[in-house]
Amino acid sequence: MVTMLEVTDITPGVSCCAPLVKEPIGQTDAEQLAVTLKALADPARLRLLSIVASSEGQEACVCDLIEPVGLSQPTVSHHLKVLTEAGFLSRTKRGTWAYYRLEPNALTSVADFLTT
């Protein structure tokens, strides 16, 4: 399972890792960040993440994500699995459908690491 790079400790606003422009990134952090960015480096995944993030309650049923991206259900499910494993989404099952929710601070963590 892929885990998302954590860039903040338990103290709000305190970064655990040096931003890219202040000092070189270590090998382990670089590998973790690369996996996280790779999950975002696909147009379909970016669209799916955007649809979920802009949905009411930042949650959407997989049944509502197939048509907007124009991909088959198995392909959409694969992309959602990648985003979930990277820590951007969480998944809950309700009946026969899976619902995906944007993880709090998932995008902020990546943005902060790259820009702060």
Buried (B, 14 or more C-beta within 10 A) or exposed (E): EEEBBEBBEEEEEEBEBBBBEEEEBEEEBEEBBEBBEEBBEBEBBBBBBEBBBEBEEBBBBBEBBBEEBEBEEEEBBBBBBBBBBBBBBBEEEEEEEBBBBBBEBBBEBBEBBEEE
